[in-house]
Amino acid sequence: MPIFVAFLRGINIGSHLVKKGQLQEIFASLGFINVSAFKQSGNVILETDSGDSEKIRRMIEEELCKILGYEVAVFVRTIAQLKSIIDLDPFKGQDKEGNSFLVTMLANPHPEAFSSELPLTIPKSTAQVILVKGAEVFSVTHGGGEGALPNPFVEKKLKVKATTRNINILEQIVEKYSM
């Protein structure tokens, strides 16, 4: 049975608090099995017979909205897709000292995203968008609170919803859940 990861945008921020147990119950009620939250409740691992990521995303978004009373953007990836992101090695050659390597996920590929502008420095920072590949935008931040910058920047620039994770989280998920 395929393993998927649902990355939830903005869960457990501000007044939108959802415990892992409640989240797992919501996902199980949709028929997903072996549901678990990884590290934080915004990363939900699940198994399902369905191979349709878009259908899975819609089901989760609709159920979360119905139960929680507000919209939660959901970005679904398979373990194989996450492994491809890691194998791409988008941060090769980047100085690791003091830097964070972030992956911003979009619902769909955005081929014209930042097409000729890369690397692109995020305004009022030294953080940079360095690569766009498929439905992922790769950024390097340099401390000082810059880690929160890529997501709103990408959303505003592309006029889409997005969610961002450190590449380390993706690597840990792939390591733990790869067959």
Rosetta constraint file for C-alpha pairs under 8 A:
AtomPair CA 1 CA 47 HARMONIC 6.24 0.50
AtomPair CA 1 CA 48 HARMONIC 6.10 0.50
AtomPair CA 1 CA 49 HARMONIC 5.71 0.50
AtomPair CA 2 CA 47 HARMONIC 5.69 0.50
AtomPair CA 2 CA 48 HARMONIC 6.13 0.50
AtomPair CA 2 CA 49 HARMONIC 6.69 0.50
AtomPair CA 2 CA 50 HARMONIC 7.85 0.50
AtomPair CA 2 CA 51 HARMONIC 7.18 0.50
AtomPair CA 2 CA 78 HARMONIC 7.55 0.50
AtomPair CA 3 CA 45 HARMONIC 7.04 0.50
AtomPair CA 3 CA 46 HARMONIC 5.76 0.50
AtomPair CA 3 CA 47 HARMONIC 4.60 0.50
AtomPair CA 3 CA 48 HARMONIC 6.98 0.50
AtomPair CA 3 CA 78 HARMONIC 6.07 0.50
AtomPair CA 3 CA 79 HARMONIC 6.26 0.50
AtomPair CA 3 CA 177 HARMONIC 7.78 0.50
AtomPair CA 4 CA 45 HARMONIC 5.88 0.50
AtomPair CA 4 CA 46 HARMONIC 5.39 0.50
AtomPair CA 4 CA 47 HARMONIC 6.10 0.50
AtomPair CA 4 CA 48 HARMONIC 7.86 0.50
AtomPair CA 4 CA 76 HARMONIC 6.67 0.50
AtomPair CA 4 CA 77 HARMONIC 5.70 0.50
AtomPair CA 4 CA 78 HARMONIC 4.39 0.50
AtomPair CA 4 CA 79 HARMONIC 6.15 0.50
AtomPair CA 5 CA 43 HARMONIC 6.62 0.50
AtomPair CA 5 CA 44 HARMONIC 5.51 0.50
AtomPair CA 5 CA 45 HARMONIC 4.55 0.50
AtomPair CA 5 CA 46 HARMONIC 6.28 0.50
AtomPair CA 5 CA 76 HARMONIC 5.65 0.50
AtomPair CA 5 CA 77 HARMONIC 5.36 0.50
AtomPair CA 5 CA 78 HARMONIC 6.09 0.50
AtomPair CA 5 CA 79 HARMONIC 7.15 0.50
AtomPair CA 6 CA 42 HARMONIC 7.76 0.50
AtomPair CA 6 CA 43 HARMONIC 5.93 0.50
AtomPair CA 6 CA 44 HARMONIC 5.06 0.50
AtomPair CA 6 CA 45 HARMONIC 6.43 0.50
AtomPair CA 6 CA 46 HARMONIC 7.73 0.50
AtomPair CA 6 CA 57 HARMONIC 7.58 0.50
AtomPair CA 6 CA 74 HARMONIC 6.23 0.50
AtomPair CA 6 CA 75 HARMONIC 5.65 0.50
AtomPair CA 6 CA 76 HARMONIC 4.54 0.50
AtomPair CA 6 CA 77 HARMONIC 6.65 0.50
AtomPair CA 7 CA 42 HARMONIC 5.58 0.50
AtomPair CA 7 CA 43 HARMONIC 4.82 0.50
AtomPair CA 7 CA 44 HARMONIC 6.45 0.50
AtomPair CA 7 CA 74 HARMONIC 5.67 0.50
AtomPair CA 7 CA 75 HARMONIC 5.06 0.50
AtomPair CA 7 CA 76 HARMONIC 6.24 0.50
AtomPair CA 7 CA 163 HARMONIC 7.32 0.50
AtomPair CA 8 CA 42 HARMONIC 4.67 0.50
AtomPair CA 8 CA 43 HARMONIC 6.44 0.50
AtomPair CA 8 CA 44 HARMONIC 7.88 0.50
AtomPair CA 8 CA 72 HARMONIC 6.55 0.50
AtomPair CA 8 CA 73 HARMONIC 5.98 0.50
AtomPair CA 8 CA 74 HARMONIC 4.73 0.50
AtomPair CA 8 CA 75 HARMONIC 6.53 0.50
AtomPair CA 8 CA 163 HARMONIC 7.22 0.50
AtomPair CA 9 CA 42 HARMONIC 6.84 0.50
AtomPair CA 9 CA 72 HARMONIC 6.05 0.50
AtomPair CA 9 CA 73 HARMONIC 5.25 0.50
AtomPair CA 9 CA 74 HARMONIC 6.27 0.50
AtomPair CA 9 CA 162 HARMONIC 7.11 0.50
AtomPair CA 9 CA 163 HARMONIC 5.25 0.50
AtomPair CA 10 CA 16 HARMONIC 7.96 0.50
AtomPair CA 10 CA 42 HARMONIC 7.69 0.50
AtomPair CA 10 CA 72 HARMONIC 6.91 0.50
AtomPair CA 10 CA 73 HARMONIC 7.85 0.50
AtomPair CA 10 CA 163 HARMONIC 7.94 0.50
AtomPair CA 11 CA 16 HARMONIC 6.20 0.50
AtomPair CA 11 CA 17 HARMONIC 6.80 0.50
AtomPair CA 11 CA 18 HARMONIC 7.12 0.50
AtomPair CA 11 CA 41 HARMONIC 7.23 0.50
AtomPair CA 11 CA 42 HARMONIC 5.91 0.50
AtomPair CA 11 CA 72 HARMONIC 7.09 0.50
AtomPair CA 12 CA 16 HARMONIC 5.09 0.50
AtomPair CA 12 CA 17 HARMONIC 4.29 0.50
AtomPair CA 12 CA 18 HARMONIC 5.97 0.50
AtomPair CA 12 CA 41 HARMONIC 7.56 0.50
AtomPair CA 12 CA 42 HARMONIC 7.81 0.50
AtomPair CA 13 CA 17 HARMONIC 6.68 0.50
AtomPair CA 18 CA 22 HARMONIC 6.59 0.50
AtomPair CA 18 CA 23 HARMONIC 6.61 0.50
AtomPair CA 18 CA 41 HARMONIC 7.73 0.50
AtomPair CA 19 CA 23 HARMONIC 6.31 0.50
AtomPair CA 19 CA 41 HARMONIC 7.26 0.50
AtomPair CA 20 CA 24 HARMONIC 6.06 0.50
AtomPair CA 20 CA 37 HARMONIC 6.34 0.50
AtomPair CA 20 CA 40 HARMONIC 7.88 0.50
AtomPair CA 20 CA 41 HARMONIC 5.50 0.50
AtomPair CA 21 CA 25 HARMONIC 6.21 0.50
AtomPair CA 22 CA 26 HARMONIC 6.26 0.50
AtomPair CA 23 CA 27 HARMONIC 6.35 0.50
AtomPair CA 23 CA 41 HARMONIC 7.38 0.50
AtomPair CA 24 CA 28 HARMONIC 6.06 0.50
AtomPair CA 24 CA 35 HARMONIC 5.91 0.50
AtomPair CA 24 CA 36 HARMONIC 6.23 0.50
AtomPair CA 24 CA 37 HARMONIC 7.14 0.50
AtomPair CA 24 CA 44 HARMONIC 7.94 0.50
AtomPair CA 25 CA 29 HARMONIC 6.03 0.50
AtomPair CA 26 CA 30 HARMONIC 6.75 0.50
AtomPair CA 26 CA 63 HARMONIC 7.45 0.50
AtomPair CA 26 CA 64 HARMONIC 7.47 0.50
AtomPair CA 27 CA 31 HARMONIC 7.09 0.50
AtomPair CA 27 CA 32 HARMONIC 6.00 0.50
AtomPair CA 27 CA 35 HARMONIC 6.86 0.50
AtomPair CA 27 CA 46 HARMONIC 7.99 0.50
AtomPair CA 27 CA 60 HARMONIC 7.23 0.50
AtomPair CA 28 CA 32 HARMONIC 5.00 0.50
AtomPair CA 28 CA 33 HARMONIC 6.13 0.50
AtomPair CA 28 CA 35 HARMONIC 6.62 0.50
AtomPair CA 30 CA 59 HARMONIC 7.58 0.50
AtomPair CA 30 CA 60 HARMONIC 7.77 0.50
AtomPair CA 31 CA 48 HARMONIC 7.54 0.50
AtomPair CA 32 CA 46 HARMONIC 5.99 0.50
AtomPair CA 32 CA 47 HARMONIC 5.66 0.50
AtomPair CA 32 CA 48 HARMONIC 5.30 0.50
AtomPair CA 33 CA 46 HARMONIC 5.97 0.50
AtomPair CA 33 CA 47 HARMONIC 5.17 0.50
AtomPair CA 33 CA 48 HARMONIC 6.43 0.50
AtomPair CA 34 CA 45 HARMONIC 7.63 0.50
AtomPair CA 34 CA 46 HARMONIC 5.70 0.50
AtomPair CA 34 CA 47 HARMONIC 6.03 0.50
AtomPair CA 35 CA 44 HARMONIC 6.91 0.50
AtomPair CA 35 CA 45 HARMONIC 5.56 0.50
AtomPair CA 35 CA 46 HARMONIC 4.54 0.50
AtomPair CA 35 CA 47 HARMONIC 6.99 0.50
AtomPair CA 36 CA 44 HARMONIC 5.70 0.50
AtomPair CA 36 CA 45 HARMONIC 5.25 0.50
AtomPair CA 36 CA 46 HARMONIC 6.73 0.50
AtomPair CA 37 CA 41 HARMONIC 5.20 0.50
AtomPair CA 37 CA 42 HARMONIC 7.27 0.50
AtomPair CA 37 CA 43 HARMONIC 5.59 0.50
AtomPair CA 37 CA 44 HARMONIC 4.41 0.50
AtomPair CA 37 CA 45 HARMONIC 6.11 0.50
AtomPair CA 38 CA 42 HARMONIC 7.82 0.50
AtomPair CA 38 CA 43 HARMONIC 5.34 0.50
AtomPair CA 38 CA 44 HARMONIC 6.11 0.50
AtomPair CA 38 CA 45 HARMONIC 6.99 0.50
AtomPair CA 38 CA 173 HARMONIC 7.51 0.50
AtomPair CA 39 CA 43 HARMONIC 7.25 0.50
AtomPair CA 50 CA 56 HARMONIC 7.65 0.50
AtomPair CA 52 CA 56 HARMONIC 6.33 0.50
AtomPair CA 53 CA 57 HARMONIC 6.08 0.50
AtomPair CA 53 CA 76 HARMONIC 6.00 0.50
AtomPair CA 53 CA 77 HARMONIC 7.15 0.50
AtomPair CA 54 CA 58 HARMONIC 6.23 0.50
AtomPair CA 54 CA 76 HARMONIC 7.63 0.50
AtomPair CA 55 CA 59 HARMONIC 6.16 0.50
AtomPair CA 56 CA 60 HARMONIC 6.24 0.50
AtomPair CA 56 CA 76 HARMONIC 7.50 0.50
AtomPair CA 57 CA 61 HARMONIC 6.13 0.50
AtomPair CA 57 CA 74 HARMONIC 5.94 0.50
AtomPair CA 57 CA 75 HARMONIC 6.62 0.50
AtomPair CA 57 CA 76 HARMONIC 6.07 0.50
AtomPair CA 58 CA 62 HARMONIC 6.03 0.50
AtomPair CA 59 CA 63 HARMONIC 6.16 0.50
AtomPair CA 60 CA 64 HARMONIC 5.99 0.50
AtomPair CA 60 CA 74 HARMONIC 7.27 0.50
AtomPair CA 61 CA 65 HARMONIC 6.11 0.50
AtomPair CA 61 CA 71 HARMONIC 6.99 0.50
AtomPair CA 61 CA 72 HARMONIC 6.08 0.50
AtomPair CA 61 CA 73 HARMONIC 6.47 0.50
AtomPair CA 61 CA 74 HARMONIC 6.24 0.50
AtomPair CA 62 CA 66 HARMONIC 6.16 0.50
AtomPair CA 63 CA 67 HARMONIC 6.10 0.50
AtomPair CA 64 CA 68 HARMONIC 5.56 0.50
AtomPair CA 64 CA 69 HARMONIC 7.50 0.50
AtomPair CA 64 CA 70 HARMONIC 7.53 0.50
AtomPair CA 64 CA 71 HARMONIC 7.10 0.50
AtomPair CA 64 CA 72 HARMONIC 6.72 0.50
AtomPair CA 65 CA 69 HARMONIC 5.01 0.50
AtomPair CA 65 CA 70 HARMONIC 4.88 0.50
AtomPair CA 65 CA 71 HARMONIC 4.94 0.50
AtomPair CA 65 CA 72 HARMONIC 6.69 0.50
AtomPair CA 66 CA 70 HARMONIC 7.58 0.50
AtomPair CA 73 CA 161 HARMONIC 6.98 0.50
AtomPair CA 73 CA 162 HARMONIC 7.68 0.50
AtomPair CA 74 CA 107 HARMONIC 7.98 0.50
AtomPair CA 75 CA 105 HARMONIC 6.88 0.50
AtomPair CA 75 CA 106 HARMONIC 6.97 0.50
AtomPair CA 75 CA 107 HARMONIC 5.85 0.50
AtomPair CA 75 CA 162 HARMONIC 7.89 0.50
AtomPair CA 75 CA 163 HARMONIC 7.58 0.50
AtomPair CA 76 CA 107 HARMONIC 7.98 0.50
AtomPair CA 77 CA 81 HARMONIC 5.99 0.50
AtomPair CA 77 CA 82 HARMONIC 6.68 0.50
AtomPair CA 78 CA 82 HARMONIC 6.41 0.50
AtomPair CA 79 CA 83 HARMONIC 6.11 0.50
AtomPair CA 79 CA 173 HARMONIC 7.95 0.50
AtomPair CA 79 CA 174 HARMONIC 6.05 0.50
AtomPair CA 79 CA 177 HARMONIC 7.26 0.50
AtomPair CA 79 CA 178 HARMONIC 6.61 0.50
AtomPair CA 80 CA 84 HARMONIC 6.22 0.50
AtomPair CA 81 CA 85 HARMONIC 6.40 0.50
AtomPair CA 82 CA 86 HARMONIC 6.39 0.50
AtomPair CA 82 CA 170 HARMONIC 6.52 0.50
AtomPair CA 82 CA 171 HARMONIC 7.92 0.50
AtomPair CA 82 CA 174 HARMONIC 6.72 0.50
AtomPair CA 83 CA 87 HARMONIC 6.00 0.50
AtomPair CA 83 CA 171 HARMONIC 7.75 0.50
AtomPair CA 83 CA 174 HARMONIC 6.28 0.50
AtomPair CA 84 CA 88 HARMONIC 6.03 0.50
AtomPair CA 85 CA 89 HARMONIC 7.08 0.50
AtomPair CA 85 CA 90 HARMONIC 7.73 0.50
AtomPair CA 86 CA 90 HARMONIC 7.54 0.50
AtomPair CA 86 CA 167 HARMONIC 7.70 0.50
AtomPair CA 86 CA 170 HARMONIC 7.68 0.50
AtomPair CA 86 CA 171 HARMONIC 6.82 0.50
AtomPair CA 90 CA 131 HARMONIC 7.24 0.50
AtomPair CA 90 CA 138 HARMONIC 7.10 0.50
AtomPair CA 91 CA 101 HARMONIC 6.99 0.50
AtomPair CA 95 CA 99 HARMONIC 7.03 0.50
AtomPair CA 96 CA 100 HARMONIC 7.52 0.50
AtomPair CA 98 CA 142 HARMONIC 5.99 0.50
AtomPair CA 98 CA 143 HARMONIC 6.38 0.50
AtomPair CA 99 CA 140 HARMONIC 6.52 0.50
AtomPair CA 99 CA 141 HARMONIC 5.53 0.50
AtomPair CA 99 CA 142 HARMONIC 4.55 0.50
AtomPair CA 99 CA 143 HARMONIC 6.35 0.50
AtomPair CA 100 CA 140 HARMONIC 5.70 0.50
AtomPair CA 100 CA 141 HARMONIC 5.14 0.50
AtomPair CA 100 CA 142 HARMONIC 6.40 0.50
AtomPair CA 100 CA 143 HARMONIC 7.30 0.50
AtomPair CA 100 CA 147 HARMONIC 7.18 0.50
AtomPair CA 100 CA 166 HARMONIC 7.08 0.50
AtomPair CA 101 CA 138 HARMONIC 7.37 0.50
AtomPair CA 101 CA 139 HARMONIC 5.99 0.50
AtomPair CA 101 CA 140 HARMONIC 4.88 0.50
AtomPair CA 101 CA 141 HARMONIC 6.63 0.50
AtomPair CA 101 CA 166 HARMONIC 5.79 0.50
AtomPair CA 101 CA 167 HARMONIC 5.82 0.50
AtomPair CA 102 CA 138 HARMONIC 5.78 0.50
AtomPair CA 102 CA 139 HARMONIC 5.12 0.50
AtomPair CA 102 CA 140 HARMONIC 6.25 0.50
AtomPair CA 102 CA 141 HARMONIC 7.68 0.50
AtomPair CA 102 CA 147 HARMONIC 7.82 0.50
AtomPair CA 102 CA 150 HARMONIC 7.99 0.50
AtomPair CA 102 CA 164 HARMONIC 6.54 0.50
AtomPair CA 102 CA 165 HARMONIC 5.67 0.50
AtomPair CA 102 CA 166 HARMONIC 4.42 0.50
AtomPair CA 102 CA 167 HARMONIC 5.55 0.50
AtomPair CA 103 CA 136 HARMONIC 6.32 0.50
AtomPair CA 103 CA 137 HARMONIC 5.76 0.50
AtomPair CA 103 CA 138 HARMONIC 4.80 0.50
AtomPair CA 103 CA 139 HARMONIC 6.50 0.50
AtomPair CA 103 CA 164 HARMONIC 5.48 0.50
AtomPair CA 103 CA 165 HARMONIC 5.41 0.50
AtomPair CA 103 CA 166 HARMONIC 6.10 0.50
AtomPair CA 103 CA 167 HARMONIC 6.12 0.50
AtomPair CA 104 CA 136 HARMONIC 5.54 0.50
AtomPair CA 104 CA 137 HARMONIC 4.95 0.50
AtomPair CA 104 CA 138 HARMONIC 6.31 0.50
AtomPair CA 104 CA 139 HARMONIC 7.78 0.50
AtomPair CA 104 CA 150 HARMONIC 7.30 0.50
AtomPair CA 104 CA 151 HARMONIC 6.43 0.50
AtomPair CA 104 CA 154 HARMONIC 7.91 0.50
AtomPair CA 104 CA 162 HARMONIC 6.37 0.50
AtomPair CA 104 CA 163 HARMONIC 5.47 0.50
AtomPair CA 104 CA 164 HARMONIC 4.06 0.50
AtomPair CA 104 CA 165 HARMONIC 6.46 0.50
AtomPair CA 105 CA 135 HARMONIC 5.98 0.50
AtomPair CA 105 CA 136 HARMONIC 4.75 0.50
AtomPair CA 105 CA 137 HARMONIC 6.54 0.50
AtomPair CA 105 CA 162 HARMONIC 5.47 0.50
AtomPair CA 105 CA 163 HARMONIC 5.38 0.50
AtomPair CA 105 CA 164 HARMONIC 6.09 0.50
AtomPair CA 106 CA 110 HARMONIC 7.91 0.50
AtomPair CA 106 CA 135 HARMONIC 5.03 0.50
AtomPair CA 106 CA 136 HARMONIC 6.05 0.50
AtomPair CA 106 CA 137 HARMONIC 7.88 0.50
AtomPair CA 106 CA 160 HARMONIC 7.43 0.50
AtomPair CA 106 CA 161 HARMONIC 6.71 0.50
AtomPair CA 106 CA 162 HARMONIC 4.92 0.50
AtomPair CA 106 CA 163 HARMONIC 7.09 0.50
AtomPair CA 107 CA 135 HARMONIC 6.59 0.50
AtomPair CA 107 CA 161 HARMONIC 7.50 0.50
AtomPair CA 107 CA 162 HARMONIC 7.16 0.50
AtomPair CA 108 CA 134 HARMONIC 7.57 0.50
AtomPair CA 108 CA 135 HARMONIC 5.14 0.50
AtomPair CA 109 CA 133 HARMONIC 7.68 0.50
AtomPair CA 109 CA 134 HARMONIC 4.58 0.50
AtomPair CA 109 CA 135 HARMONIC 3.82 0.50
AtomPair CA 109 CA 136 HARMONIC 7.30 0.50
AtomPair CA 110 CA 134 HARMONIC 6.80 0.50
AtomPair CA 110 CA 135 HARMONIC 6.26 0.50
AtomPair CA 111 CA 115 HARMONIC 7.50 0.50
AtomPair CA 111 CA 133 HARMONIC 7.97 0.50
AtomPair CA 111 CA 134 HARMONIC 7.06 0.50
AtomPair CA 113 CA 132 HARMONIC 6.94 0.50
AtomPair CA 113 CA 158 HARMONIC 6.88 0.50
AtomPair CA 114 CA 118 HARMONIC 6.46 0.50
AtomPair CA 114 CA 120 HARMONIC 7.76 0.50
AtomPair CA 114 CA 132 HARMONIC 7.64 0.50
AtomPair CA 118 CA 129 HARMONIC 6.74 0.50
AtomPair CA 118 CA 130 HARMONIC 5.67 0.50
AtomPair CA 118 CA 131 HARMONIC 6.75 0.50
AtomPair CA 119 CA 128 HARMONIC 6.21 0.50
AtomPair CA 119 CA 129 HARMONIC 5.61 0.50
AtomPair CA 119 CA 130 HARMONIC 4.47 0.50
AtomPair CA 119 CA 131 HARMONIC 7.13 0.50
AtomPair CA 120 CA 128 HARMONIC 5.32 0.50
AtomPair CA 120 CA 129 HARMONIC 5.14 0.50
AtomPair CA 120 CA 130 HARMONIC 6.57 0.50
AtomPair CA 121 CA 125 HARMONIC 7.15 0.50
AtomPair CA 121 CA 126 HARMONIC 6.14 0.50
AtomPair CA 121 CA 127 HARMONIC 5.74 0.50
AtomPair CA 121 CA 128 HARMONIC 4.29 0.50
AtomPair CA 121 CA 129 HARMONIC 6.42 0.50
AtomPair CA 122 CA 126 HARMONIC 6.73 0.50
AtomPair CA 122 CA 127 HARMONIC 5.58 0.50
AtomPair CA 122 CA 128 HARMONIC 5.67 0.50
AtomPair CA 122 CA 129 HARMONIC 7.19 0.50
AtomPair CA 122 CA 149 HARMONIC 7.53 0.50
AtomPair CA 122 CA 150 HARMONIC 7.39 0.50
AtomPair CA 122 CA 153 HARMONIC 7.03 0.50
AtomPair CA 125 CA 146 HARMONIC 7.04 0.50
AtomPair CA 126 CA 141 HARMONIC 7.05 0.50
AtomPair CA 126 CA 142 HARMONIC 6.80 0.50
AtomPair CA 126 CA 146 HARMONIC 7.93 0.50
AtomPair CA 127 CA 139 HARMONIC 7.08 0.50
AtomPair CA 127 CA 140 HARMONIC 5.68 0.50
AtomPair CA 127 CA 141 HARMONIC 4.34 0.50
AtomPair CA 127 CA 142 HARMONIC 6.19 0.50
AtomPair CA 127 CA 146 HARMONIC 6.38 0.50
AtomPair CA 127 CA 149 HARMONIC 7.66 0.50
AtomPair CA 127 CA 150 HARMONIC 7.75 0.50
AtomPair CA 128 CA 139 HARMONIC 5.43 0.50
AtomPair CA 128 CA 140 HARMONIC 5.36 0.50
AtomPair CA 128 CA 141 HARMONIC 6.56 0.50
AtomPair CA 129 CA 137 HARMONIC 7.06 0.50
AtomPair CA 129 CA 138 HARMONIC 5.81 0.50
AtomPair CA 129 CA 139 HARMONIC 4.23 0.50
AtomPair CA 129 CA 140 HARMONIC 6.55 0.50
AtomPair CA 129 CA 150 HARMONIC 7.55 0.50
AtomPair CA 130 CA 137 HARMONIC 7.88 0.50
AtomPair CA 130 CA 138 HARMONIC 5.81 0.50
AtomPair CA 130 CA 139 HARMONIC 5.56 0.50
AtomPair CA 130 CA 140 HARMONIC 7.16 0.50
AtomPair CA 131 CA 137 HARMONIC 5.98 0.50
AtomPair CA 131 CA 138 HARMONIC 5.15 0.50
AtomPair CA 131 CA 139 HARMONIC 7.22 0.50
AtomPair CA 132 CA 136 HARMONIC 5.85 0.50
AtomPair CA 132 CA 137 HARMONIC 4.49 0.50
AtomPair CA 132 CA 138 HARMONIC 6.17 0.50
AtomPair CA 133 CA 137 HARMONIC 6.52 0.50
AtomPair CA 139 CA 150 HARMONIC 6.78 0.50
AtomPair CA 141 CA 146 HARMONIC 5.61 0.50
AtomPair CA 141 CA 147 HARMONIC 5.86 0.50
AtomPair CA 142 CA 146 HARMONIC 6.47 0.50
AtomPair CA 142 CA 147 HARMONIC 7.87 0.50
AtomPair CA 143 CA 147 HARMONIC 6.90 0.50
AtomPair CA 145 CA 149 HARMONIC 7.96 0.50
AtomPair CA 146 CA 150 HARMONIC 7.88 0.50
AtomPair CA 148 CA 152 HARMONIC 7.77 0.50
AtomPair CA 149 CA 153 HARMONIC 6.18 0.50
AtomPair CA 150 CA 154 HARMONIC 5.93 0.50
AtomPair CA 150 CA 164 HARMONIC 7.54 0.50
AtomPair CA 151 CA 155 HARMONIC 6.13 0.50
AtomPair CA 151 CA 162 HARMONIC 6.36 0.50
AtomPair CA 151 CA 163 HARMONIC 6.16 0.50
AtomPair CA 151 CA 164 HARMONIC 5.91 0.50
AtomPair CA 152 CA 156 HARMONIC 5.99 0.50
AtomPair CA 153 CA 157 HARMONIC 5.98 0.50
AtomPair CA 154 CA 158 HARMONIC 5.85 0.50
AtomPair CA 154 CA 159 HARMONIC 7.77 0.50
AtomPair CA 154 CA 160 HARMONIC 7.77 0.50
AtomPair CA 154 CA 162 HARMONIC 7.39 0.50
AtomPair CA 155 CA 159 HARMONIC 5.24 0.50
AtomPair CA 155 CA 160 HARMONIC 4.96 0.50
AtomPair CA 155 CA 161 HARMONIC 5.52 0.50
AtomPair CA 155 CA 162 HARMONIC 6.09 0.50
AtomPair CA 156 CA 160 HARMONIC 7.18 0.50
AtomPair CA 165 CA 169 HARMONIC 6.66 0.50
AtomPair CA 165 CA 170 HARMONIC 7.40 0.50
AtomPair CA 166 CA 170 HARMONIC 7.05 0.50
AtomPair CA 167 CA 171 HARMONIC 6.22 0.50
AtomPair CA 168 CA 172 HARMONIC 6.15 0.50
AtomPair CA 169 CA 173 HARMONIC 6.18 0.50
AtomPair CA 170 CA 174 HARMONIC 6.21 0.50
AtomPair CA 171 CA 175 HARMONIC 6.09 0.50
AtomPair CA 172 CA 176 HARMONIC 6.10 0.50
AtomPair CA 173 CA 177 HARMONIC 5.93 0.50
AtomPair CA 174 CA 178 HARMONIC 5.40 0.50
